[in-house]
Amino acid sequence: MKQLSAHSFEIGAIRPPSEGGSNSLLLRITRNCPWNRCKFCYGTFYNREKFQLRPIEEIKQDIRAVKAISDEILEVSRELGYAGQINHLVGSTIIEREPELNQSYCFITVFNWLASGGRTVFLQDADSLIMRTTELIQVINYLKEIFPSIERITSYARSLTICHKTPAELKEIRAVGLNRLHVGLETGDDELLKYIDKGVTAEQHIMAGRKAKEAGFEYSAYVMPGLGGRAFSEQHAKNSARVLNEIDPHYIRLRPYLPGQGTPLFEECKNGNFQVTSPHERLREIKTMVETLKVTSHLCFDHIMNGWRKESGALLFTQDYEGYKLPDEKGRVLELIEEGLRVRESLHIDARKKGAMRHL
C-alpha cells in the first residue's frame, strides 16, 4: 500500500447538513464568498477572507488526490477479502499502518464517503455557480469521468449569480450533472434584505428560483426565522412566504437566527439597536409564514438551531432532511407550533444558553 498521507485536497469551511456528514464528498472549487457582506454572517464562516476562483488544473489535482485515496482504501478492502466493501475493519487496518491518518480530514472524508456508497458530491464554497460556465462544466465532467458512480452533485449558489446566468447556461450546467442548488433566501422582505446587506432584492430571489427550476435544478431555499428581530418579525414572515409562494422550491430549510460573535449584527445587538426574538416569538413568526404558504415544498427543520422542545424534552420538529411535505402536512406543522408555544421558554434549547447571542 502506498502512503495515503501523501495525498491531500482542499476542504472548505461549511456545507448544508443534508449534503455533508458521511454521505457527500466535499470538494472545494472556489474559496470563500464573493459577496461576504451580510451583516449576520460577515466575520464568521469565511473569516473575512478574499474570494478566489481556484484554477481548473488545481481542482483537477484535488480530484486526482481523492481518487488516489479512494483507490488505496479499496485496495485494502480487496486485500482483506471484502471485495471493495468499506467497513470498520478496513478502516482500522489502514489506521494501524498509518496512525497519522486518524487525524487526516481528507482520509476520513473519503473513507466515510465510500462507506456511504460514494454517490454524492457537494461543491464548495459559498457560490460555485459564479465560475465561468465552461470551466464549471469542465470540472463536473472531469469529476464524473474519474468517479462514474456519482449520482448527485450539489452546490450553494447566490440568487444574483443565478440571475446573471442565461437560461441556456443553467440548462447546460444541469445537463452535465449539477442536480441541486442550495440558496440562502434568508428573507423575502425588501426592507430587511437591505438592512442585512444581502445584496439582492425579493424580485431577484423570485427570478433566480424560477430560472433554476425551469432549468431542471432541485431548489433548496433557506429562510432565517428571527433574522429581522422584533422590529421586522411580521413583515419578514409574510414577505418570505410571498416569495416562497412565487418560487415553490422543492425544499424550504429553516435556520433560526441567533447573532454570532464578530458579526456586524452582533454589534447592533450589543448596542441595543437590534432586539433578538425569543424562542416563542420565533415560533409565532414561523406560524405566520406557514399559514401564508401555498407551496408544494418540503418544509425542513434539519439543523440543531431548530432547538424547540416538547414538554418531555424531545425535539419538537423532526430534523430529518425531507421534513414535512406541504400542503399535506401543513396542519401537522401548525399543531406542533402550538404545542411548542405551550412549553415554557426555558426548556427550548437556545433559552437555556446563558448569553445566548451565538450561532448554535
C-alpha positions in Angstrom: 0.0 0.0 0.0 1.3 3.5 -0.9 1.4 6.2 1.7 -2.1 7.6 1.9 -0.9 10.5 4.0 0.9 11.8 0.9 -2.4 12.7 -0.7 -4.5 15.7 0.3 -7.1 18.0 -1.1 -8.8 21.2 0.0 -12.0 21.1 2.0 -13.9 24.3 2.7 -15.5 25.6 6.0 -19.2 24.8 5.6 -21.8 22.7 3.8 -25.5 22.0 4.3 -26.2 19.2 6.8 -28.1 17.4 4.1 -25.0 17.3 1.9 -22.3 16.8 4.4 -21.5 14.3 7.1 -20.5 10.9 5.8 -22.7 11.0 2.7 -21.2 13.6 0.4 -17.7 14.2 -0.8 -16.8 17.8 -0.1 -14.8 19.3 -3.0 -13.7 22.9 -2.8 -13.8 24.6 -6.3 -14.0 28.2 -5.1 -12.7 29.8 -1.9 -14.9 31.8 0.4 -17.8 34.0 -0.6 -17.9 36.5 -3.5 -20.3 38.8 -1.6 -19.2 38.3 2.1 -21.0 41.4 3.4 -24.2 40.1 5.0 -24.5 41.6 8.5 -25.5 38.3 10.1 -22.5 36.3 8.6 -19.6 38.6 7.8 -16.6 37.7 10.0 -17.7 34.1 10.8 -17.7 31.3 8.3 -15.2 32.8 5.8 -13.2 34.9 8.3 -13.4 38.0 6.1 -11.1 36.2 3.6 -11.0 37.3 0.0 -13.0 35.3 -2.5 -10.9 33.3 -5.0 -11.7 31.3 -8.1 -9.5 28.2 -8.0 -7.5 27.3 -11.2 -9.0 24.4 -13.1 -5.9 22.3 -13.0 -5.6 22.8 -9.2 -9.2 21.5 -8.8 -8.4 18.5 -11.1 -5.4 17.8 -9.0 -7.6 17.6 -5.9 -9.9 15.2 -7.7 -7.0 13.0 -8.5 -5.9 13.1 -4.9 -9.4 11.9 -3.9 -9.1 9.2 -6.5 -5.7 8.1 -5.1 -7.0 7.9 -1.5 -10.1 6.1 -2.8 -8.0 3.5 -4.7 -5.8 2.7 -1.8 -8.8 2.2 0.5 -10.4 -0.1 -2.0 -7.1 -2.0 -2.4 -7.0 -2.7 1.4 -10.6 -3.8 1.2 -9.8 -6.3 -1.5 -6.7 -7.4 0.3 -8.7 -8.3 3.4 -11.2 -10.2 1.3 -14.1 -7.7 1.3 -14.2 -7.2 -2.5 -14.3 -3.4 -2.2 -16.7 -3.2 0.7 -15.8 -0.5 3.1 -16.2 -1.3 6.8 -14.7 -0.7 10.2 -12.0 -3.4 9.8 -10.8 -1.8 6.6 -10.5 1.5 8.4 -8.8 0.1 11.5 -6.3 -1.8 9.3 -5.4 1.4 7.4 -5.0 3.4 10.6 -2.8 0.7 12.2 -0.5 1.0 9.1 -0.6 4.8 9.1 -1.7 6.1 12.5 -1.4 9.8 11.4 -4.4 9.2 9.1 -6.6 9.2 12.2 -6.1 13.0 12.2 -6.4 13.4 8.4 -9.7 15.1 7.5 -9.1 14.2 3.8 -8.7 10.5 4.5 -11.7 10.5 6.9 -13.9 12.3 4.4 -13.1 9.9 1.5 -13.4 6.8 3.7 -16.9 7.9 5.0 -17.9 8.9 1.5 -17.0 5.5 0.1 -18.7 3.7 3.1 -21.9 5.6 2.2 -21.7 4.5 -1.4 -19.6 7.2 -3.0 -22.7 8.6 -4.8 -23.0 12.3 -3.9 -20.7 15.3 -4.0 -21.1 18.8 -2.6 -19.1 21.6 -4.4 -17.8 24.3 -2.0 -17.6 27.2 -1.1 -20.4 29.7 -0.9 -21.2 30.2 -4.6 -19.7 27.7 -7.0 -22.1 28.8 -9.8 -20.2 32.0 -10.1 -17.4 30.2 -12.0 -17.4 30.6 -15.8 -19.9 28.2 -17.2 -17.4 26.5 -19.4 -15.0 26.0 -16.5 -17.7 24.7 -14.2 -18.8 22.2 -16.8 -15.2 21.1 -17.3 -14.8 20.4 -13.6 -18.1 18.5 -13.4 -17.3 16.4 -16.4 -13.8 15.6 -15.1 -15.3 14.6 -11.7 -17.8 12.3 -13.3 -15.1 10.9 -15.6 -12.9 10.0 -12.6 -15.9 8.8 -10.5 -18.6 7.4 -12.8 -20.5 6.1 -9.7 -21.6 9.7 -8.8 -25.3 10.2 -9.0 -25.8 13.6 -7.4 -23.8 16.8 -7.4 -24.9 19.9 -5.4 -23.7 23.4 -4.6 -24.5 26.6 -2.8 -25.5 29.5 -5.1 -26.4 33.1 -4.7 -29.7 34.4 -6.2 -27.9 37.2 -8.0 -25.5 34.7 -9.6 -28.4 32.6 -10.9 -30.0 35.7 -12.3 -26.8 36.5 -14.2 -26.6 33.1 -15.9 -28.6 32.7 -19.1 -31.3 30.0 -19.3 -29.1 28.2 -21.8 -26.2 28.2 -19.4 -28.2 26.9 -16.5 -29.7 24.1 -18.6 -26.2 23.2 -19.8 -24.8 23.1 -16.2 -27.8 21.0 -15.1 -27.4 18.6 -18.1 -23.8 17.7 -17.2 -24.8 16.7 -13.7 -25.2 19.5 -11.2 -28.5 18.4 -9.7 -29.4 20.6 -6.7 -28.8 24.3 -5.7 -28.8 25.5 -2.1 -29.7 29.2 -2.0 -29.8 31.5 1.0 -33.0 33.5 0.7 -32.8 34.4 4.4 -35.9 36.7 3.9 -38.3 37.8 1.2 -38.7 41.2 2.7 -37.0 44.0 0.7 -36.6 46.3 3.7 -34.9 43.6 5.7 -32.8 42.4 2.8 -31.4 45.9 2.5 -30.9 46.2 6.3 -28.8 43.0 6.4 -26.9 44.0 3.2 -27.8 40.8 1.4 -27.1 42.3 -2.0 -30.3 41.1 -3.6 -34.0 42.0 -3.8 -37.1 39.9 -3.3 -37.8 40.0 -7.0 -34.3 38.8 -7.8 -34.9 35.9 -5.4 -38.1 35.0 -7.3 -36.4 35.3 -10.7 -33.5 33.2 -9.6 -35.8 30.5 -8.1 -37.9 30.3 -11.2 -34.9 30.2 -13.6 -33.3 27.4 -11.6 -36.4 25.3 -11.5 -37.1 25.9 -15.2 -33.6 24.7 -15.9 -34.3 21.5 -14.0 -32.5 22.0 -10.7 -33.8 20.8 -7.4 -34.0 24.0 -5.3 -33.4 24.3 -1.6 -34.3 27.7 -0.2 -33.0 28.8 3.2 -35.0 31.1 5.5 -33.9 32.6 8.8 -36.7 33.0 11.4 -35.8 35.8 13.8 -33.4 37.5 11.3 -35.4 40.7 11.5 -35.6 40.7 15.3 -38.7 42.1 16.8 -38.9 45.1 14.6 -39.2 43.2 11.3 -40.8 40.0 12.5 -44.3 40.1 10.9 -43.2 41.5 7.6 -40.3 39.1 7.5 -42.7 36.2 7.9 -45.3 37.4 5.4 -43.0 38.5 2.7 -40.8 35.5 2.9 -44.0 33.4 2.4 -44.9 35.6 -0.6 -41.5 35.0 -2.2 -41.6 31.2 -1.5 -45.1 31.0 -2.9 -43.8 32.6 -6.2 -40.9 30.1 -6.4 -42.4 27.0 -4.9 -39.0 25.5 -4.1 -38.5 21.8 -3.6 -37.2 22.4 -0.1 -37.6 25.2 2.4 -35.0 24.8 5.1 -35.3 26.9 8.3 -32.2 28.2 10.1 -33.4 30.3 13.1 -31.2 33.3 13.7 -29.1 34.0 16.8 -26.3 36.6 16.5 -22.8 35.2 16.0 -19.9 37.0 17.7 -17.8 39.1 15.5 -20.6 39.9 13.0 -22.0 43.5 12.4 -25.4 42.4 13.6 -24.0 41.1 16.9 -22.6 44.6 17.5 -26.0 46.1 16.8 -27.5 43.7 19.4 -24.9 44.8 22.0 -25.7 48.4 21.2 -29.4 47.8 21.7 -30.2 48.6 18.0 -31.4 45.0 17.3 -33.7 43.1 19.6 -33.3 39.3 19.4 -36.6 37.4 19.3 -37.3 34.7 21.9 -38.0 31.1 21.1 -41.8 31.6 21.3 -41.5 34.8 19.2 -39.7 32.8 16.5 -42.3 30.1 16.7 -45.1 32.6 16.2 -43.1 34.1 13.2 -42.9 30.6 11.7 -46.6 30.1 12.3 -47.4 33.3 10.4 -45.2 32.2 7.5 -46.6 28.7 7.4 -50.2 29.9 7.5 -49.4 32.1 4.4 -47.5 29.4 2.4 -49.2 28.0 -0.7 -46.4 25.7 -1.9 -45.8 22.0 -2.6 -42.4 22.1 -0.9 -40.8 20.1 1.9 -40.5 22.2 5.0 -37.4 21.2 6.8 -36.0 21.8 10.3 -32.8 19.9 9.6 -30.4 21.8 11.9 -29.6 22.0 15.6 -30.6 25.6 15.6 -34.2 24.4 15.4 -33.9 23.6 19.1 -37.5 23.8 20.2 -38.6 21.1 22.6 -41.7 19.3 23.7 -42.6 19.2 27.4 -40.9 15.8 27.5 -37.6 17.3 26.3 -37.8 15.6 22.9 -37.3 17.7 19.8 -40.5 19.5 18.7 -39.8 19.1 15.0 -38.2 16.2 13.1 -34.8 17.2 11.9 -34.6 14.7 9.0 -33.7 16.1 5.6 -37.1 15.6 4.0 -39.1 17.4 6.7 -42.8 17.9 6.3 -44.5 17.8 2.9 -46.7 20.7 2.2 -49.6 21.2 1.8 -50.4 17.7 3.1 -48.6 18.2 6.5 -49.3 21.9 7.0 -51.8 21.2 9.7 -49.4 18.9 11.5 -46.7 21.7 11.5 -49.1 24.2 12.9 -50.2 21.7 15.6 -46.5 21.3 16.6 -46.0 25.0 16.7 -49.0 25.3 19.1 -47.5 22.5 21.2 -44.2 24.4 21.3 -45.9 27.6 22.4 -47.3 25.8 25.4 -43.9 24.7 26.5 -42.2 27.2 28.8 -39.4 29.0 27.0 -36.7 27.9 29.5 -37.0 24.4 28.0 -36.2 25.5 24.5 -32.5 24.9 23.6 -31.3 28.5 23.0 -33.1 29.9 26.0 -31.0 27.6 28.2 -27.8 29.1 26.9 -26.5 31.9 29.1 -25.6 34.9 27.0 -27.2 33.2 24.0 -26.1 35.6 21.3 -24.2 33.0 19.4 -24.6 30.6 16.5 -25.6 27.1 17.6 
